[in-house]
Amino acid sequence: MTPSPNPRQPSVPKVDLAALRVLVEPVVVAYGLELVDVEWQSTHHGQVLRVTIERPLDDGAAAGETVEGAAQPAGDAVMVEGVSLEDCVKVSRDLSTVLDVEGALDARYNLEVSSPGLDRPLRNVRDFRRQVGRLAKVKLLTPATDGQVVLRGTITGVEGDEVSMTVDGKPHRFAIDQVETAKLVFELPTQSKKTSSKQAKKKRPRRA
């Protein structure tokens, strides 16, 4: 008896992300925002079109962030304002209309519009410039001068297409095209626990 063939698994629809980006970006820019990324993902809930947006870095902040040795990002005020829930709702509403009118996606999908997460990837010079003064983890395509491939330290400056970091107190400099992967790193502040005299364990009185 010939075994019956296995049922065909549903194929994941292919999407032209470059073409999608062309449709998405004008909608985002119309609200004075910046398009960070467009992703097409398959989840157990179905297909998801994930659009990431943020506030643009103004020229003044960008110029300030190129100063090496900065302890705080000069454009921090821009980041604090961030993208609001209302921004995401507006972009999602208009973007959904544009995608439907253009017939950009044949498959059923869920549209998600959000701002970058805390562990956001750093993909270009602008991303690094925005995060000057922050802790990051960078994996290089070729080893640095001291042999390290993975650098974990503070982004101290961006000049042209080169990024400067301080790793364990030592300066490092590398071209953006030498970066394989990079993302921000967040560490929770450690709190020293001091036991006060009141909290100290009291000795029990001896029984007579």
GROMACS elastic network, one bead per residue, 0.5 to 0.9 nm:
[ bonds ]
;  ai    aj funct       b0    kb
    2     5     6  0.89274   500
    3     6     6  0.88455   500
    4     7     6  0.87418   500
    5     8     6  0.85528   500
    6     9     6  0.86234   500
    8    11     6  0.84749   500
   11    14     6  0.88003   500
   12    42     6  0.72651   500
   12    47     6  0.82121   500
   13    47     6  0.84963   500
   13   105     6  0.89752   500
   13   106     6  0.81998   500
   13   107     6  0.66966   500
   14    40     6  0.88515   500
   15    18     6  0.88601   500
   15    19     6  0.85740   500
   15    20     6  0.80469   500
   15    40     6  0.72936   500
   15   104     6  0.87837   500
   15   105     6  0.75108   500
   16    19     6  0.54258   500
   16    20     6  0.63016   500
   16    21     6  0.87410   500
   17    21     6  0.60232   500
   17    22     6  0.86799   500
   17    38     6  0.69023   500
   17    39     6  0.73174   500
   17    40     6  0.76255   500
   18    21     6  0.51262   500
   18    22     6  0.65416   500
   18    38     6  0.87747   500
   19    22     6  0.52106   500
   19    23     6  0.67552   500
   19    24     6  0.88555   500
   19   104     6  0.85125   500
   20    23     6  0.51957   500
   20    24     6  0.60807   500
   20    25     6  0.85756   500
   20    38     6  0.77460   500
   20    99     6  0.85713   500
   20   104     6  0.71803   500
   20   105     6  0.89447   500
   21    25     6  0.57933   500
   21    26     6  0.88725   500
   21    35     6  0.86212   500
   21    37     6  0.82698   500
   21    38     6  0.65539   500
   22    25     6  0.58039   500
   22    26     6  0.73688   500
   23    26     6  0.65223   500
   23    27     6  0.74273   500
   23    95     6  0.83581   500
   23    98     6  0.75465   500
   23    99     6  0.75716   500
   23   102     6  0.86388   500
   23   104     6  0.85975   500
   24    27     6  0.55618   500
   24    28     6  0.65377   500
   24    29     6  0.88913   500
   24    35     6  0.80246   500
   24    38     6  0.82837   500
   24    51     6  0.83180   500
   24    95     6  0.66169   500
   24    98     6  0.82674   500
   24    99     6  0.83350   500
   25    28     6  0.51560   500
   25    29     6  0.60669   500
   25    30     6  0.85201   500
   25    34     6  0.77710   500
   25    35     6  0.59689   500
   26    29     6  0.50665   500
   26    30     6  0.59999   500
   26    31     6  0.89479   500
   27    30     6  0.52524   500
   27    31     6  0.71424   500
   27    91     6  0.67106   500
   27    94     6  0.69592   500
   27    95     6  0.63711   500
   27    98     6  0.83981   500
   28    31     6  0.56772   500
   28    32     6  0.70347   500
   28    33     6  0.55404   500
   28    34     6  0.62823   500
   28    35     6  0.62657   500
   28    53     6  0.74101   500
   28    91     6  0.62382   500
   28    95     6  0.82796   500
   29    32     6  0.50131   500
   29    33     6  0.50405   500
   29    34     6  0.59414   500
   29    35     6  0.74465   500
   30    33     6  0.72674   500
   31    34     6  0.87356   500
   31    87     6  0.77497   500
   31    90     6  0.84669   500
   31    91     6  0.76475   500
   32    55     6  0.74304   500
   32    56     6  0.75995   500
   33    53     6  0.66784   500
   33    54     6  0.58127   500
   33    55     6  0.50018   500
   33    56     6  0.58507   500
   33    83     6  0.82575   500
   33    87     6  0.86585   500
   34    52     6  0.87305   500
   34    53     6  0.55777   500
   34    54     6  0.53265   500
   34    55     6  0.58332   500
   34    56     6  0.53301   500
   34    57     6  0.87662   500
   35    38     6  0.80166   500
   35    51     6  0.77204   500
   35    52     6  0.63163   500
   35    54     6  0.67301   500
   35    55     6  0.88606   500
   35    56     6  0.88052   500
   36    51     6  0.77015   500
   36    52     6  0.52777   500
   36    53     6  0.52085   500
   36    54     6  0.68737   500
   36   115     6  0.85351   500
   36   116     6  0.79131   500
   37    50     6  0.79943   500
   37    51     6  0.59026   500
   37    52     6  0.51176   500
   37    53     6  0.72052   500
   38    49     6  0.72460   500
   38    50     6  0.58532   500
   38    52     6  0.65110   500
   39    48     6  0.79784   500
   39    49     6  0.58236   500
   39    50     6  0.50299   500
   39    51     6  0.64828   500
   39    52     6  0.84784   500
   40    47     6  0.72160   500
   40    48     6  0.58112   500
   40    50     6  0.63221   500
   40    51     6  0.89296   500
   41    46     6  0.84802   500
   41    47     6  0.58242   500
   41    48     6  0.51619   500
   41    49     6  0.65393   500
   41    50     6  0.75895   500
   42    45     6  0.79848   500
   42    46     6  0.59014   500
   42    48     6  0.62380   500
   43    46     6  0.51355   500
   43    47     6  0.60696   500
   43    48     6  0.71906   500
   44    47     6  0.82945   500
   45    48     6  0.84488   500
   45   110     6  0.89351   500
   46   108     6  0.78251   500
   46   109     6  0.65729   500
   46   110     6  0.76156   500
   47   107     6  0.78823   500
   47   108     6  0.68592   500
   47   110     6  0.63322   500
   47   111     6  0.88750   500
   48   108     6  0.88005   500
   48   109     6  0.53122   500
   48   111     6  0.59591   500
   48   112     6  0.71215   500
   49   109     6  0.67151   500
   49   110     6  0.61239   500
   49   112     6  0.61714   500
   49   113     6  0.84793   500
   50   110     6  0.82750   500
   50   111     6  0.60977   500
   50   113     6  0.60370   500
   50   114     6  0.78484   500
   51    92     6  0.87742   500
   51   111     6  0.77019   500
   51   112     6  0.60799   500
   51   114     6  0.65060   500
   51   115     6  0.84374   500
   52   112     6  0.82945   500
   52   113     6  0.58414   500
   52   114     6  0.51028   500
   52   115     6  0.52950   500
   52   116     6  0.60979   500
   53    83     6  0.74737   500
   53    88     6  0.80953   500
   53   113     6  0.72817   500
   53   114     6  0.61713   500
   53   115     6  0.50772   500
   53   116     6  0.69550   500
   54    79     6  0.85881   500
   54    82     6  0.65164   500
   54    83     6  0.55763   500
   54   114     6  0.82892   500
   54   115     6  0.56086   500
   54   116     6  0.71587   500
   55    58     6  0.89669   500
   55    78     6  0.70936   500
   55    79     6  0.73193   500
   55    81     6  0.80105   500
   55    82     6  0.58921   500
   55    83     6  0.61592   500
   55   115     6  0.89530   500
   56    78     6  0.79359   500
   57    60     6  0.82853   500
   57    61     6  0.63928   500
   57    62     6  0.63279   500
   57    75     6  0.72151   500
   57    78     6  0.67753   500
   57    79     6  0.83887   500
   57   126     6  0.83526   500
   57   129     6  0.89906   500
   57   130     6  0.68912   500
   58    61     6  0.54484   500
   58    62     6  0.61759   500
   58    63     6  0.86965   500
   58    75     6  0.81139   500
   58    78     6  0.80363   500
   59    63     6  0.60647   500
   59    64     6  0.85642   500
   60    63     6  0.52426   500
   60    64     6  0.62860   500
   60    65     6  0.87440   500
   60    74     6  0.88157   500
   60    75     6  0.80755   500
   61    64     6  0.50684   500
   61    65     6  0.61777   500
   61    66     6  0.89433   500
   61    73     6  0.85517   500
   61    74     6  0.57462   500
   61    76     6  0.82427   500
   61    77     6  0.88533   500
   61    78     6  0.79812   500
   61   130     6  0.81733   500
   62    65     6  0.52129   500
   62    66     6  0.67403   500
   62    74     6  0.77983   500
   62    75     6  0.69317   500
   62   126     6  0.82433   500
   62   129     6  0.65315   500
   62   130     6  0.69966   500
   63    66     6  0.56228   500
   63    67     6  0.76481   500
   63    74     6  0.85447   500
   63   129     6  0.88778   500
   64    67     6  0.59179   500
   64    70     6  0.89904   500
   64    73     6  0.81565   500
   64    74     6  0.54108   500
   64    75     6  0.73095   500
   65    68     6  0.77235   500
   65    70     6  0.75281   500
   65    72     6  0.88636   500
   65    73     6  0.61192   500
   65    74     6  0.52614   500
   65    75     6  0.68143   500
   65   129     6  0.58571   500
   65   130     6  0.70164   500
   65   131     6  0.81084   500
   65   132     6  0.58865   500
   65   133     6  0.84064   500
   65   156     6  0.83755   500
   65   157     6  0.64401   500
   65   158     6  0.72328   500
   66    70     6  0.86062   500
   66    74     6  0.88607   500
   66   129     6  0.66611   500
   66   132     6  0.77598   500
   66   156     6  0.80696   500
   66   159     6  0.59650   500
   66   160     6  0.89534   500
   67    70     6  0.62501   500
   67    74     6  0.88427   500
   67   132     6  0.87721   500
   67   156     6  0.75042   500
   67   157     6  0.55749   500
   67   158     6  0.74327   500
   67   159     6  0.83320   500
   68    71     6  0.89523   500
   68   132     6  0.85404   500
   68   155     6  0.86168   500
   68   158     6  0.73503   500
   68   159     6  0.87180   500
   68   164     6  0.73740   500
   68   165     6  0.88333   500
   69    72     6  0.89694   500
   69   133     6  0.79842   500
   69   155     6  0.85467   500
   69   157     6  0.67825   500
   69   164     6  0.89703   500
   69   165     6  0.88442   500
   69   166     6  0.86190   500
   70    73     6  0.67510   500
   70    74     6  0.78150   500
   70   132     6  0.71699   500
   70   133     6  0.58871   500
   70   155     6  0.86684   500
   70   156     6  0.58069   500
   70   157     6  0.73478   500
   71    74     6  0.89503   500
   71   132     6  0.81552   500
   71   133     6  0.51485   500
   71   134     6  0.82539   500
   71   154     6  0.88131   500
   71   156     6  0.75579   500
   72    75     6  0.86243   500
   72    76     6  0.75448   500
   72   132     6  0.70216   500
   72   134     6  0.73595   500
   73    76     6  0.52965   500
   73    77     6  0.88390   500
   73   129     6  0.86095   500
   73   130     6  0.72993   500
   73   131     6  0.63092   500
   73   134     6  0.72152   500
   73   156     6  0.88845   500
   74    77     6  0.78113   500
   74   130     6  0.84824   500
   74   132     6  0.76163   500
   74   133     6  0.83314   500
   75    78     6  0.54472   500
   75    79     6  0.68104   500
   75   130     6  0.67674   500
   75   131     6  0.83584   500
   75   132     6  0.85639   500
   76    79     6  0.51027   500
   76    80     6  0.62163   500
   76    81     6  0.88581   500
   76   130     6  0.83059   500
   76   131     6  0.85346   500
   77    80     6  0.51156   500
   77    81     6  0.65164   500
   77    82     6  0.88503   500
   78    81     6  0.55451   500
   78    82     6  0.66749   500
   79    82     6  0.50488   500
   79    83     6  0.85847   500
   79   130     6  0.84553   500
   80    83     6  0.89838   500
   81    84     6  0.81125   500
   82   115     6  0.79529   500
   83    86     6  0.82235   500
   83    87     6  0.62366   500
   83    88     6  0.73730   500
   83   114     6  0.80642   500
   83   115     6  0.61998   500
   84    87     6  0.51293   500
   84    88     6  0.66122   500
   84    89     6  0.88140   500
   84   114     6  0.89973   500
   84   115     6  0.84482   500
   85    88     6  0.51451   500
   85    89     6  0.62415   500
   85    90     6  0.87154   500
   85   114     6  0.81548   500
   86    89     6  0.50583   500
   86    90     6  0.61738   500
   86    91     6  0.85994   500
   87    90     6  0.52807   500
   87    91     6  0.61831   500
   87    92     6  0.84667   500
   87   114     6  0.89452   500
   88    91     6  0.52510   500
   88    92     6  0.59335   500
   88    93     6  0.85067   500
   88   112     6  0.86620   500
   88   113     6  0.55505   500
   88   114     6  0.60022   500
   88   115     6  0.80311   500
   89    92     6  0.51084   500
   89    93     6  0.61012   500
   89    94     6  0.87374   500
   89   113     6  0.76245   500
   90    93     6  0.51906   500
   90    94     6  0.63153   500
   90    95     6  0.83894   500
   91    94     6  0.53486   500
   91    95     6  0.57683   500
   91    96     6  0.83310   500
   91   113     6  0.73509   500
   92    95     6  0.51053   500
   92    96     6  0.59380   500
   92    97     6  0.86418   500
   92   111     6  0.71940   500
   92   112     6  0.72879   500
   92   113     6  0.59854   500
   93    96     6  0.53636   500
   93    97     6  0.65918   500
   93    98     6  0.89803   500
   94    97     6  0.51973   500
   94    98     6  0.63303   500
   94    99     6  0.87544   500
   95    98     6  0.50747   500
   95    99     6  0.61287   500
   95   100     6  0.85212   500
   95   111     6  0.88685   500
   96    99     6  0.52981   500
   96   100     6  0.61967   500
   96   101     6  0.86685   500
   96   111     6  0.75186   500
   97   100     6  0.52077   500
   97   101     6  0.61542   500
   97   102     6  0.85840   500
   98   101     6  0.51837   500
   98   102     6  0.60513   500
   98   103     6  0.83382   500
   98   104     6  0.85573   500
   99   102     6  0.52075   500
   99   103     6  0.58275   500
   99   104     6  0.53403   500
   99   105     6  0.70765   500
  100   103     6  0.50487   500
  100   104     6  0.68269   500
  100   105     6  0.77377   500
  101   104     6  0.79738   500
  102   105     6  0.84655   500
  103   106     6  0.69000   500
  105   108     6  0.77371   500
  105   109     6  0.82903   500
  106   109     6  0.89830   500
  114   117     6  0.85990   500
  116   119     6  0.79417   500
  116   120     6  0.56891   500
  116   121     6  0.86046   500
  117   120     6  0.52016   500
  117   121     6  0.88846   500
  118   184     6  0.70660   500
  118   185     6  0.78549   500
  118   186     6  0.73788   500
  119   183     6  0.60534   500
  119   184     6  0.52565   500
  119   185     6  0.63097   500
  119   186     6  0.75253   500
  120   182     6  0.86857   500
  120   183     6  0.56531   500
  120   184     6  0.60966   500
  120   185     6  0.88280   500
  121   127     6  0.83619   500
  121   181     6  0.75130   500
  121   182     6  0.56576   500
  121   184     6  0.67358   500
  122   125     6  0.82566   500
  122   126     6  0.85923   500
  122   127     6  0.52969   500
  122   128     6  0.62303   500
  122   131     6  0.88487   500
  122   136     6  0.89478   500
  122   138     6  0.88532   500
  122   181     6  0.74718   500
  122   182     6  0.51548   500
  122   183     6  0.52213   500
  122   184     6  0.74432   500
  123   126     6  0.82373   500
  123   127     6  0.63077   500
  123   128     6  0.78603   500
  123   176     6  0.85117   500
  123   179     6  0.83249   500
  123   180     6  0.89758   500
  123   181     6  0.75310   500
  123   182     6  0.70158   500
  123   183     6  0.84575   500
  124   127     6  0.53382   500
  124   128     6  0.65888   500
  124   129     6  0.87707   500
  124   161     6  0.88225   500
  124   176     6  0.67910   500
  124   177     6  0.87044   500
  125   128     6  0.52024   500
  125   129     6  0.60682   500
  125   130     6  0.85988   500
  125   158     6  0.73213   500
  125   159     6  0.88793   500
  125   160     6  0.80798   500
  125   161     6  0.63106   500
  125   162     6  0.78394   500
  125   163     6  0.77436   500
  125   176     6  0.66279   500
  126   129     6  0.50075   500
  126   130     6  0.61425   500
  126   131     6  0.87476   500
  126   158     6  0.88571   500
  127   130     6  0.52539   500
  127   131     6  0.65659   500
  128   131     6  0.51906   500
  128   132     6  0.64492   500
  128   155     6  0.74467   500
  128   157     6  0.82361   500
  128   158     6  0.70877   500
  128   163     6  0.73882   500
  129   132     6  0.55404   500
  129   155     6  0.85124   500
  129   157     6  0.70035   500
  129   158     6  0.57918   500
  129   159     6  0.88383   500
  129   163     6  0.84052   500
  131   134     6  0.56165   500
  131   135     6  0.83731   500
  131   136     6  0.87317   500
  131   155     6  0.70316   500
  131   156     6  0.89688   500
  131   184     6  0.82344   500
  132   135     6  0.85259   500
  132   154     6  0.76204   500
  132   156     6  0.55263   500
  132   157     6  0.59434   500
  132   158     6  0.78240   500
  133   154     6  0.59598   500
  133   155     6  0.53838   500
  133   156     6  0.56705   500
  133   157     6  0.79928   500
  134   153     6  0.82060   500
  134   154     6  0.53918   500
  134   155     6  0.57944   500
  134   156     6  0.80703   500
  134   184     6  0.73346   500
  134   185     6  0.80863   500
  134   186     6  0.87340   500
  135   152     6  0.72924   500
  135   153     6  0.53826   500
  135   155     6  0.64146   500
  135   183     6  0.88662   500
  135   184     6  0.59867   500
  135   185     6  0.54840   500
  135   186     6  0.69641   500
  135   187     6  0.87200   500
  136   151     6  0.80105   500
  136   152     6  0.57693   500
  136   153     6  0.56707   500
  136   154     6  0.60926   500
  136   155     6  0.68043   500
  136   165     6  0.88589   500
  136   182     6  0.70552   500
  136   183     6  0.56657   500
  136   186     6  0.81783   500
  137   150     6  0.70115   500
  137   151     6  0.56705   500
  137   153     6  0.66601   500
  137   154     6  0.87124   500
  137   181     6  0.83193   500
  137   182     6  0.56401   500
  137   183     6  0.56063   500
  137   184     6  0.62639   500
  137   185     6  0.63865   500
  138   149     6  0.81624   500
  138   150     6  0.56144   500
  138   151     6  0.50549   500
  138   152     6  0.63532   500
  138   153     6  0.85364   500
  138   179     6  0.68975   500
  138   180     6  0.76581   500
  138   181     6  0.59554   500
  138   183     6  0.66897   500
  138   184     6  0.87327   500
  139   142     6  0.88190   500
  139   148     6  0.89932   500
  139   149     6  0.57666   500
  139   151     6  0.63422   500
  139   152     6  0.87767   500
  139   178     6  0.86979   500
  139   179     6  0.61180   500
  139   180     6  0.55317   500
  139   181     6  0.52349   500
  139   182     6  0.61689   500
  140   143     6  0.64032   500
  140   144     6  0.76586   500
  140   148     6  0.83983   500
  140   149     6  0.52261   500
  140   150     6  0.62845   500
  140   151     6  0.78952   500
  140   174     6  0.86180   500
  140   178     6  0.55854   500
  140   180     6  0.52305   500
  140   181     6  0.71533   500
  140   182     6  0.86139   500
  141   149     6  0.72928   500
  141   177     6  0.85256   500
  141   178     6  0.53270   500
  141   179     6  0.59263   500
  141   180     6  0.53986   500
  141   181     6  0.87231   500
  142   147     6  0.87335   500
  142   148     6  0.86833   500
  142   149     6  0.65410   500
  142   178     6  0.67804   500
  142   179     6  0.85494   500
  143   146     6  0.75032   500
  143   148     6  0.52380   500
  143   150     6  0.81655   500
  144   147     6  0.51158   500
  144   148     6  0.52892   500
  144   149     6  0.62613   500
  144   150     6  0.87534   500
  144   151     6  0.87725   500
  144   172     6  0.78071   500
  144   173     6  0.83502   500
  144   174     6  0.77685   500
  145   148     6  0.74337   500
  145   172     6  0.84044   500
  148   151     6  0.67530   500
  151   165     6  0.84197   500
  151   166     6  0.89624   500
  151   167     6  0.66845   500
  151   172     6  0.86603   500
  152   165     6  0.85834   500
  152   166     6  0.83839   500
  152   167     6  0.60384   500
  152   168     6  0.82534   500
  152   185     6  0.84561   500
  153   165     6  0.62785   500
  153   166     6  0.54718   500
  153   168     6  0.69284   500
  153   169     6  0.86545   500
  153   185     6  0.89525   500
  154   164     6  0.85809   500
  154   165     6  0.53734   500
  154   166     6  0.52745   500
  154   167     6  0.67118   500
  155   158     6  0.82446   500
  155   163     6  0.74798   500
  155   164     6  0.60645   500
  155   166     6  0.66297   500
  155   167     6  0.89936   500
  156   163     6  0.78758   500
  156   164     6  0.54576   500
  156   165     6  0.50916   500
  156   166     6  0.66255   500
  156   171     6  0.88728   500
  157   162     6  0.85013   500
  157   163     6  0.60083   500
  157   164     6  0.50462   500
  157   165     6  0.70243   500
  158   161     6  0.71909   500
  158   162     6  0.57985   500
  158   164     6  0.61087   500
  159   162     6  0.53716   500
  159   163     6  0.65298   500
  159   164     6  0.81146   500
  160   163     6  0.82149   500
  160   175     6  0.89427   500
  161   174     6  0.85957   500
  161   175     6  0.57766   500
  161   176     6  0.57017   500
  161   177     6  0.81366   500
  162   173     6  0.67187   500
  162   174     6  0.54987   500
  162   176     6  0.57877   500
  162   177     6  0.88192   500
  163   172     6  0.82411   500
  163   173     6  0.56491   500
  163   174     6  0.55321   500
  163   175     6  0.62133   500
  163   176     6  0.66904   500
  164   171     6  0.70648   500
  164   172     6  0.56424   500
  164   174     6  0.67229   500
  164   175     6  0.89851   500
  165   170     6  0.82345   500
  165   171     6  0.58208   500
  165   172     6  0.51158   500
  165   173     6  0.63601   500
  165   174     6  0.86500   500
  166   169     6  0.57087   500
  166   170     6  0.53235   500
  166   172     6  0.59935   500
  166   173     6  0.87780   500
  167   170     6  0.52012   500
  167   171     6  0.63460   500
  167   172     6  0.70084   500
  168   171     6  0.84549   500
  174   177     6  0.84235   500
  174   178     6  0.67393   500
  174   179     6  0.80868   500
  175   178     6  0.54539   500
  175   179     6  0.73866   500
  176   179     6  0.55498   500
  177   180     6  0.79598   500
  179   182     6  0.69756   500
  187   190     6  0.86480   500
  195   198     6  0.80474   500
  195   199     6  0.59206   500
  195   200     6  0.62958   500
  196   199     6  0.51156   500
  196   200     6  0.61636   500
  197   200     6  0.50850   500
  197   201     6  0.84477   500
  198   201     6  0.81263   500
  198   202     6  0.86689   500
  199   202     6  0.84409   500
  203   206     6  0.87956   500
  204   207     6  0.89140   500
